Amino acid sequence: MSVTALKLNTEDRDSFAKPGVADALVAKARELKSFFQAEAPKGEKLRAPTPEADKAMKENGLLTMLMPRRWGGAGLSMTDFARVQIELAKGDPSISWVAQIVNGTTWVASLTSDATQETLFGAGPKLVCGAYNPPGTGRKVDGGYIINGAWPYTSGSRQADWAQCGVLLENTGGPVVPGINMVYIPFSEIEMRDTWFMNGMQGTGSDTSVAKDVFVPDHLMVTMDKPFGHVEPGKRHTGAPSDRLPVVPTVRATGLAQLVGAAEAMLEIVEADSPKKPIITTTYKTRTESGAMMYEIGRIAASLDTAKLLLFSATGLLDEVALSGRALADGERAKHKAQCAQIVELVHGAIEGLMFIAGSSAFSLTNPLSRYWRDVHVGLRHITNIPMLSYEIYGRDRLGLKPNISPSGAY
């Protein structure tokens, strides 16, 4: 699809995906569950999605789910995206993590200026991933910037075409725009350092991306005086519901779906084993004979049911905001962040309880429970998920303590 031939798609201005698209993607994710489960141990050793998993994600449209329809994506609502992510995580949390990062960052890139969008997507759907911290540097030169930096945790680096990198501007000849700016660099100009050695989420390819004196034209820099979602007069590539979403709450809420899905997969494994596994040192021949064990399974299942209710409440608010075009108030942002913290704590408690039921053998590296448990633990610690900070922000907001510990746009 060339830029010159592109026509504004008015169909996506007041609705998300076309009818049936979301359900088809959910069904496809369920269908691929066994495949991704089989690929997961190989991906963990490779420390990135296997070529076969990469192919499956791309061929089935699992990396363009949030891309607006005007650029060839599915244009899913946040609730429908969360539904797909839950199912992907049941196959492999690392695959779901890659899908989250690539979908989310590609969507963020679709909030940029006409010139940026046309460069990124004008020749057809392209994928974006990246990291913003620690920021690199951008030195202003004629027509653009010289970029230097190293960005760890570049999840999805094997899948993406473009890197979205955080930078601070220097030597601008004027006041430096506060905050971290974002620059887009083709991965063909990025050096990748093999640095991703972690206890969990090993299969995400989250290595360090490095730029050394890379020239980037002006229109591929998003500065904080005209941040994501800025609509300049006459902007043509805008109007989809996703163009009206707040960035941080959207990334935070949808990122929790994969952790709920992975915990549900663990529950399914434990439930399937319960009629077969004895409880050593007791007279119980199977777990199902134990009232204590059945109580725990019921409690954990209820916790995950509650986590899912909170998740869909959080994504539902975002969908309503996207369709109505209204802005989230500071109080709504603070409450949303605390609500997401509740999901984090419910998931964390559930996976710990499941590992107590499963016993020490569940920590064997050959036991799938071990991989899910490790992956979820890493995902829960993402900076957007830290519960105590979320609750402090909400508490300060409720008491009207200004300024809060983060700018409202950062939560």
C-alpha positions in Angstrom: 0.0 0.0 0.0 1.7 3.2 -1.2 1.2 6.5 0.6 0.1 8.2 -2.6 -2.6 5.5 -3.1 -3.7 5.6 0.6 -7.2 6.8 1.3 -8.5 7.5 4.7 -10.5 4.6 6.0 -13.7 6.2 7.4 -15.0 2.8 8.6 -12.6 2.7 11.6 -13.5 6.2 12.9 -16.3 5.1 15.3 -15.6 1.4 15.8 -12.8 -1.0 16.5 -12.3 -4.2 14.4 -14.7 -5.4 11.8 -17.3 -7.9 13.1 -16.0 -11.4 13.7 -12.3 -10.4 13.5 -11.7 -10.4 17.3 -13.5 -13.8 17.8 -11.4 -15.3 15.0 -8.2 -14.1 16.5 -9.2 -15.5 19.9 -10.0 -18.8 18.2 -6.7 -18.8 16.4 -4.8 -18.2 19.7 -6.6 -21.1 21.3 -5.9 -23.3 18.2 -2.1 -22.4 18.5 -1.9 -23.2 22.2 -0.5 -26.7 21.8 1.9 -25.5 19.1 3.3 -22.6 21.3 3.5 -25.0 24.3 5.7 -27.3 22.2 7.9 -24.5 21.0 8.3 -22.9 24.4 11.2 -25.0 25.7 13.1 -24.4 22.4 12.4 -20.7 22.6 13.6 -20.6 26.2 16.9 -22.1 25.1 17.2 -19.9 22.1 16.2 -16.9 24.4 13.9 -15.7 21.6 10.8 -17.0 19.7 11.8 -19.9 17.5 11.6 -19.3 13.7 8.5 -21.5 13.6 6.8 -19.4 16.4 7.8 -16.2 14.6 6.2 -17.4 11.4 3.0 -18.4 13.2 2.7 -15.0 14.9 3.2 -13.1 11.6 1.1 -15.3 9.3 -1.9 -15.2 11.7 -1.9 -11.5 12.3 -1.0 -11.7 15.9 1.5 -8.8 15.8 -0.8 -6.3 14.1 -3.8 -6.7 16.3 -3.7 -3.1 17.6 -2.5 -1.5 14.4 -5.3 0.8 13.1 -7.3 -0.5 10.1 -6.1 2.4 8.0 -2.6 0.8 8.0 -3.8 -2.8 7.5 -4.1 -3.9 11.1 -7.0 -5.5 12.9 -7.8 -2.5 15.0 -8.9 -4.5 18.0 -10.5 -3.0 21.1 -8.4 -3.2 24.3 -10.8 -5.8 25.7 -10.6 -8.0 22.6 -6.8 -7.7 22.6 -6.7 -8.8 26.2 -8.9 -11.8 25.3 -6.4 -12.9 22.7 -3.4 -12.3 25.0 -4.9 -14.5 27.7 -5.1 -17.4 25.2 -1.6 -16.8 23.8 -0.2 -16.8 27.3 -1.7 -20.2 28.0 0.5 -21.5 25.2 3.7 -19.6 26.1 3.9 -16.4 28.2 7.0 -15.3 26.3 5.1 -15.4 23.0 2.4 -13.4 24.6 4.9 -10.9 26.0 6.4 -10.4 22.5 2.9 -10.0 21.1 2.2 -7.4 23.8 5.3 -5.4 23.2 5.2 -5.4 19.4 1.5 -4.7 19.2 1.6 -2.0 21.9 4.7 -0.2 20.5 3.4 -0.4 16.9 0.1 1.1 18.1 2.0 3.9 19.9 3.8 4.6 16.6 0.5 5.0 14.9 -0.2 8.0 17.1 2.6 10.0 15.5 2.5 12.7 12.8 1.4 12.0 9.2 5.1 12.1 8.0 6.2 9.6 10.7 3.3 7.2 10.1 3.9 7.3 6.3 7.5 6.5 6.7 6.8 3.6 9.1 3.7 2.1 7.5 3.2 3.7 4.1 4.7 0.7 2.2 2.6 -1.8 4.2 2.3 -2.9 7.8 5.6 -2.8 9.6 6.3 -3.8 13.2 7.9 -1.6 15.9 9.4 -2.5 19.3 11.7 -0.7 21.6 12.7 0.6 25.0 12.9 4.1 26.5 15.1 3.8 29.6 17.9 4.5 30.1 17.5 7.2 27.5 20.1 7.7 24.7 21.1 11.1 23.4 20.0 13.1 20.4 22.2 15.8 19.0 20.5 18.3 16.6 22.1 18.6 13.2 20.8 20.0 9.9 17.7 18.0 8.9 17.6 15.7 11.9 19.5 14.2 14.9 22.6 12.1 15.6 21.5 9.4 17.9 23.6 7.4 20.4 22.4 5.0 23.1 22.0 1.5 24.4 18.5 0.3 25.3 18.2 -3.0 27.3 15.1 -5.2 27.4 14.2 -4.7 23.7 11.5 -7.4 23.7 10.5 -8.5 20.3 13.7 -7.3 18.7 13.8 -10.4 16.3 10.3 -9.6 15.1 10.3 -5.8 14.5 11.3 -3.7 11.6 11.8 -0.4 13.6 13.1 0.4 17.0 11.4 3.0 19.1 14.1 4.5 21.4 13.9 7.0 24.3 16.4 9.9 24.0 17.3 13.2 25.8 18.1 16.1 23.5 21.4 17.9 23.8 22.9 21.0 22.2 19.6 22.2 20.9 20.5 25.9 21.0 17.4 26.5 23.2 15.6 25.0 26.2 15.6 21.2 26.2 12.2 19.7 26.0 11.5 18.0 29.4 11.0 14.3 29.5 12.1 11.5 27.4 11.6 11.9 23.6 11.2 9.0 21.2 13.0 8.4 18.0 12.4 5.7 15.3 15.4 3.9 13.9 15.3 1.0 11.4 16.7 -2.2 12.9 19.0 -2.4 9.9 20.9 0.5 11.6 20.8 -1.0 15.1 23.4 -3.2 16.6 22.0 -5.9 18.9 24.0 -7.0 22.0 23.3 -10.5 23.3 22.4 -9.6 26.9 19.1 -11.2 27.8 19.9 -13.8 30.5 17.0 -13.9 33.0 15.2 -16.4 35.2 12.0 -15.9 33.3 10.7 -14.6 30.0 13.8 -16.0 28.4 12.0 -16.6 25.1 11.3 -12.9 24.4 14.6 -11.9 22.7 14.8 -8.9 25.0 18.4 -8.1 24.1 20.1 -4.6 24.1 19.6 -2.4 21.1 22.5 0.0 20.4 22.7 3.1 18.1 26.1 4.5 17.3 26.1 7.9 15.6 22.9 7.1 13.6 21.4 9.9 11.7 17.6 10.2 12.0 15.6 12.8 10.1 13.5 15.4 12.0 10.1 13.7 11.3 11.2 10.5 13.0 11.7 12.2 16.4 8.7 12.6 18.7 9.4 15.4 21.1 7.6 15.9 24.4 6.2 19.3 23.3 4.2 17.4 20.7 3.8 14.0 22.3 2.0 10.9 21.1 -1.6 11.6 20.1 -0.9 15.2 19.2 -3.1 16.2 16.4 -1.7 19.0 14.3 -4.0 21.1 12.1 -4.9 19.1 8.9 -3.7 15.8 10.2 -4.9 13.1 7.9 -3.9 9.8 9.5 -6.1 9.9 12.6 -9.6 9.2 13.7 -9.6 5.6 14.7 -10.7 4.9 18.3 -7.2 3.8 19.2 -5.9 7.3 18.3 -7.8 8.6 21.4 -6.3 6.2 23.9 -4.0 7.3 26.8 -0.7 5.5 26.3 0.4 4.5 29.8 -3.0 3.1 31.1 -3.4 1.2 27.8 0.0 -0.4 27.9 -0.4 -1.2 31.6 -3.8 -2.8 31.5 -3.3 -4.9 28.3 0.0 -6.1 29.6 -1.6 -7.8 32.6 -3.8 -10.0 30.3 -0.9 -12.3 29.5 -0.1 -12.8 33.2 -3.7 -13.7 34.0 -3.7 -16.2 31.1 -0.4 -17.8 32.2 -1.8 -18.2 35.7 -5.0 -19.8 34.3 -2.8 -22.2 32.4 -1.0 -23.2 35.6 -4.4 -23.8 37.2 -5.5 -26.0 34.3 -2.3 -28.1 34.7 -2.8 -28.5 38.5 -6.5 -29.3 38.1 -5.7 -32.0 35.4 -3.1 -33.6 37.7 -5.3 -33.5 40.8 -7.3 -36.7 40.2 -4.0 -38.6 39.5 -1.4 -37.3 42.0 -1.2 -38.6 45.6 -0.3 -36.4 48.5 2.8 -37.9 49.9 3.0 -38.4 53.7 -0.8 -38.5 54.0 -3.5 -41.2 53.4 -4.9 -39.3 50.4 -4.4 -41.3 47.2 -5.2 -38.3 45.1 -5.4 -34.5 45.7 -9.2 -34.7 45.0 -9.7 -36.6 48.2 -8.3 -33.7 50.2 -10.8 -31.0 51.4 -7.8 -28.7 52.0 -6.6 -29.1 48.4 -10.0 -28.6 46.9 -10.5 -25.5 49.1 -7.2 -24.1 47.7 -8.1 -24.8 44.1 -11.5 -23.1 44.6 -9.9 -20.1 46.3 -7.3 -19.7 43.6 -9.8 -20.1 40.8 -12.0 -17.4 42.4 -9.0 -15.1 42.7 -8.2 -15.5 39.0 -11.9 -15.0 38.2 -11.7 -11.8 40.1 -8.5 -10.7 38.4 -10.2 -11.2 35.1 -13.2 -9.2 36.1 -10.9 -6.3 37.2 -8.9 -6.7 33.9 -12.0 -6.4 31.7 -13.2 -3.5 33.8 -9.9 -1.7 33.2 -9.8 -2.4 29.5 -13.5 -1.6 29.2 -12.8 1.9 30.6 -10.2 2.4 27.9 -12.6 1.2 25.2 -15.2 3.7 26.4 -12.6 6.5 26.4 -11.5 5.6 22.9 -15.0 5.5 21.5 -16.2 8.7 23.3 -13.0 10.7 22.8 -13.0 12.1 26.3 -9.9 12.4 28.4 -9.2 10.4 31.5 -9.2 12.6 34.6 -6.3 12.3 37.0 -8.5 10.6 39.6 -9.5 8.0 37.0 -5.9 7.4 36.1 -4.9 6.9 39.7 -7.8 4.5 40.4 -7.0 2.6 37.2 -3.4 2.1 38.3 -4.5 0.9 41.7 -7.0 -1.5 40.1 -4.3 -2.9 38.0 -2.2 -3.4 41.1 -5.0 -5.5 42.5 -4.7 -7.7 39.5 -1.0 -8.1 40.0 -1.5 -9.2 43.7 -4.2 -11.6 42.8 -2.1 -13.3 40.1 0.9 -13.4 42.3 -1.0 -15.0 45.1 -2.6 -17.5 42.7 0.7 -18.8 41.2 2.3 -19.1 44.6 -0.7 -21.2 45.9 -0.6 -23.4 42.8 3.1 -24.2 43.3 2.4 -25.2 46.9 -0.3 -27.6 45.7 2.0 -29.0 43.0 4.9 -29.4 45.3 8.6 -29.3 44.9 8.6 -31.3 41.7 6.8 -28.4 40.0 10.2 -26.5 40.1 11.9 -29.0 37.9 13.1 -27.3 34.7 11.4 -30.0 32.7 8.0 -29.3 34.4 6.0 -26.7 32.4 4.7 -25.2 35.7 8.2 -24.0 36.4 8.5 -22.1 33.2 5.0 -20.4 33.6 5.9 -19.6 37.2 9.3 -18.0 36.2 7.8 -16.1 33.3 4.9 -14.7 35.4 7.3 -13.6 38.2 9.4 -11.6 35.8 6.3 -10.1 34.1 4.8 -9.1 37.4 7.9 -7.0 38.2 7.6 -4.7 35.2 7.9 -1.1 36.4 4.2 -0.4 35.5 3.1 -3.2 37.8 4.8 -2.4 41.2 1.8 -2.4 43.6 3.2 -0.2 46.4 3.8 2.7 44.0 0.4 2.3 42.4 -1.3 2.4 45.8 0.8 5.5 46.9 -0.3 7.3 43.8 -4.0 6.4 44.4 -3.7 7.3 48.1 -2.1 10.7 47.4 -4.7 11.4 44.7 -7.6 10.6 47.1 -6.2 13.0 49.7 -5.5 15.7 47.2 -1.8 15.7 47.8 -0.2 17.7 45.0 2.1 17.1 43.2 1.8 13.3 43.1 4.9 11.2 42.8 4.6 10.9 39.0 3.1 13.3 36.5 -0.5 12.2 35.6 0.6 11.4 32.0 3.1 8.9 33.5 0.3 6.8 35.1 
